[in-house]
């Protein structure tokens, strides 16, 4: 039986989520490094794997693919301690993962991309005030929740934490000041203390 392949860019938080979970699950996998900035994911060869032209893309069986980082997390975590057993907690995990994709990642990850990967005088820096406003709103929601709990679902580390950790811990790259969020910083430390934790490469 062939091992799964992950097509990803190591410095991408969305790709890092998948790598972190696979390492913590101790799964064997092959990592195919792609730099999306070169346009490689818009070429026909890759588009045949993921018509949306994005990473991460998981080849879970030869010629069969699963896309969208949080969907991949759910697929990989099934049957493990990273995916809650109880119905309500599974829904709460998805609640936070939807929050990450709709209210968190579009601001914190995009600000990181602009600050870390584009030239200093790039026109997109004009987007930063709005990105910071909305990103700080997301961090404030997280801070409020974490003031009363160690993790995002119950008292257990789960894929909801992995999903939110990926770009939160690197928010400083996008100009966010995490010193304003002590509960978030304490949670980051708890995530980083988990068994088989691996760091995300710098942007």
C-alpha positions as CSV (number, residue, x, y, z in Angstrom):
1,X,0.0,0.0,0.0
2,X,1.4,3.4,-1.0
3,X,1.9,6.1,1.6
4,X,-0.1,9.4,1.3
5,X,1.4,12.4,-0.4
6,X,1.0,16.0,0.7
7,X,1.6,18.7,-1.8
8,X,2.3,21.8,0.2
9,X,4.5,24.8,0.9
10,X,6.2,24.5,4.2
11,X,6.0,28.1,5.2
12,X,2.2,28.2,4.6
13,X,0.2,27.9,7.8
14,X,-2.6,26.0,6.0
15,X,0.0,23.4,4.9
16,X,1.7,23.4,8.3
17,X,-1.6,22.3,9.9
18,X,-1.5,19.1,7.9
19,X,2.1,18.4,8.6
20,X,1.8,19.0,12.3
21,X,-1.2,16.6,12.7
22,X,0.5,13.9,10.6
23,X,3.7,14.2,12.7
24,X,1.6,14.0,15.9
25,X,-0.3,11.0,14.6
26,X,3.0,9.4,13.6
27,X,1.8,8.8,10.1
28,X,4.1,7.9,7.3
29,X,3.8,10.3,4.4
30,X,5.6,11.9,1.5
31,X,5.9,15.7,1.4
32,X,6.0,17.3,-2.1
33,X,7.3,20.9,-1.7
34,X,5.7,23.5,-4.0
35,X,6.3,27.2,-4.0
36,X,3.0,28.7,-5.0
37,X,4.6,32.0,-5.8
38,X,6.2,30.4,-8.9
39,X,2.7,29.6,-10.4
40,X,3.3,25.9,-10.3
41,X,-0.1,25.2,-8.8
42,X,-1.8,27.0,-11.7
43,X,-0.2,24.6,-14.2
44,X,-2.3,21.8,-15.8
45,X,-0.4,19.0,-14.1
46,X,-1.3,20.3,-10.6
47,X,-4.8,21.5,-11.6
48,X,-5.6,17.9,-12.5
49,X,-5.1,17.1,-8.8
50,X,-6.8,20.2,-7.4
51,X,-8.8,22.3,-9.9
52,X,-8.7,25.2,-7.4
53,X,-4.9,25.4,-7.7
54,X,-4.1,25.6,-4.0
55,X,-2.1,23.8,-1.4
56,X,-2.3,21.7,0.8
57,X,-3.6,18.9,-1.4
58,X,-3.6,15.4,0.1
59,X,-3.2,12.4,-2.3
60,X,-4.7,9.9,0.1
61,X,-4.7,7.1,-2.4
62,X,-2.9,7.0,-5.8
63,X,-4.8,9.4,-8.0
64,X,-7.4,10.3,-5.4
65,X,-7.2,13.7,-3.7
66,X,-8.6,15.7,-0.8
67,X,-8.3,19.5,-0.6
68,X,-8.9,22.3,1.9
69,X,-6.7,22.2,5.0
70,X,-9.4,21.8,7.6
71,X,-11.2,19.1,5.7
72,X,-7.9,17.2,5.5
73,X,-7.5,17.6,9.3
74,X,-10.9,16.0,9.9
75,X,-10.1,13.2,7.5
76,X,-6.8,12.4,9.1
77,X,-8.0,12.8,12.7
78,X,-10.9,10.4,12.4
79,X,-10.7,7.7,15.1
80,X,-7.9,9.5,17.0
81,X,-7.8,11.6,20.1
82,X,-7.5,14.7,18.0
83,X,-11.1,14.4,16.9
84,X,-13.7,14.6,19.8
85,X,-15.9,11.6,20.4
86,X,-19.0,13.4,21.5
87,X,-21.4,15.0,19.0
88,X,-21.5,18.4,20.6
89,X,-17.7,18.6,20.9
90,X,-17.3,17.6,17.3
91,X,-19.6,20.4,16.3
92,X,-17.7,22.8,18.5
93,X,-14.4,21.8,16.9
94,X,-16.0,22.5,13.5
95,X,-17.3,25.8,14.9
96,X,-13.8,27.0,15.7
97,X,-12.4,25.7,12.4
98,X,-15.0,27.6,10.5
99,X,-14.2,30.6,12.6
100,X,-10.5,30.2,11.7
101,X,-11.2,30.1,7.9
102,X,-13.8,32.9,7.8
103,X,-12.9,35.3,10.7
104,X,-9.2,34.7,11.4
105,X,-7.2,33.4,8.5
106,X,-8.4,36.0,5.9
107,X,-6.9,38.7,8.1
108,X,-4.0,37.3,10.1
109,X,-2.6,35.1,7.3
110,X,-3.0,37.8,4.6
111,X,-1.3,40.4,6.8
112,X,1.6,37.9,7.3
113,X,1.8,37.3,3.6
114,X,1.9,41.1,2.8
115,X,4.5,41.9,5.5
116,X,6.7,38.9,5.1
117,X,6.6,38.0,1.4
118,X,6.0,41.2,-0.5
119,X,8.3,44.2,-1.1
120,X,8.3,47.0,1.5
121,X,6.7,49.5,-0.9
122,X,4.1,47.1,-2.3
123,X,0.7,48.6,-2.9
124,X,-1.0,45.9,-0.9
125,X,0.4,47.4,2.3
126,X,-2.5,49.7,2.1
127,X,-4.7,46.8,3.1
128,X,-3.0,46.4,6.5
129,X,-5.0,48.8,8.6
130,X,-8.3,46.9,7.8
131,X,-6.5,43.5,8.1
132,X,-5.2,44.5,11.5
133,X,-8.6,45.7,12.7
134,X,-10.3,42.5,11.8
135,X,-7.5,40.3,12.9
136,X,-7.4,41.9,16.3
137,X,-11.2,41.2,16.5
138,X,-10.5,37.5,15.9
139,X,-7.7,37.4,18.5
140,X,-10.0,39.1,21.0
141,X,-12.6,36.4,20.5
142,X,-10.0,33.8,21.1
143,X,-8.7,35.6,24.2
144,X,-12.2,35.7,25.7
145,X,-12.7,31.9,25.1
146,X,-9.2,30.9,26.4
147,X,-9.6,32.9,29.6
148,X,-11.9,30.1,30.7
149,X,-10.4,27.0,29.1
150,X,-7.1,25.4,28.3
151,X,-8.0,24.5,24.7
152,X,-10.8,25.3,22.3
153,X,-12.9,22.2,22.8
154,X,-13.4,20.9,26.3
155,X,-10.1,20.4,28.1
156,X,-8.4,18.5,25.3
157,X,-6.0,19.4,22.5
158,X,-7.7,18.8,19.2
159,X,-7.6,19.7,15.5
160,X,-9.4,22.9,16.4
161,X,-6.3,24.0,18.2
162,X,-4.1,22.9,15.3
163,X,-6.2,24.9,12.9
164,X,-6.0,28.1,15.0
165,X,-2.4,27.7,16.1
166,X,-1.0,27.7,12.6
167,X,-1.4,31.4,11.8
168,X,-1.9,32.7,15.4
169,X,1.5,31.8,16.6
170,X,3.0,33.6,13.6
171,X,0.7,36.7,13.8
172,X,3.7,38.8,14.7
173,X,5.0,38.3,11.2
174,X,1.9,40.3,10.0
175,X,2.4,43.1,12.6
176,X,0.1,41.9,15.3
177,X,1.1,42.4,18.9
178,X,0.3,39.2,20.8
179,X,1.5,40.7,24.1
180,X,-2.0,42.1,24.3
181,X,-3.4,38.6,24.6
182,X,-2.0,36.7,27.6
183,X,-4.5,33.8,27.4
184,X,-3.7,33.3,23.7
185,X,0.0,33.3,24.5
186,X,-0.4,30.8,27.3
187,X,-2.4,28.6,24.9
188,X,0.3,28.8,22.3
189,X,2.8,27.5,24.9
190,X,0.4,24.6,25.7
191,X,0.2,23.7,22.0
192,X,4.0,23.8,21.7
193,X,4.4,21.5,24.6
194,X,2.3,18.7,23.0
195,X,4.0,15.4,22.1
196,X,5.7,15.3,18.7
197,X,5.2,19.0,18.1
198,X,7.1,20.4,15.1
199,X,7.8,24.0,14.3
200,X,6.6,25.8,11.2
201,X,9.4,27.1,9.0
202,X,9.6,31.0,8.8
203,X,7.9,32.8,6.0
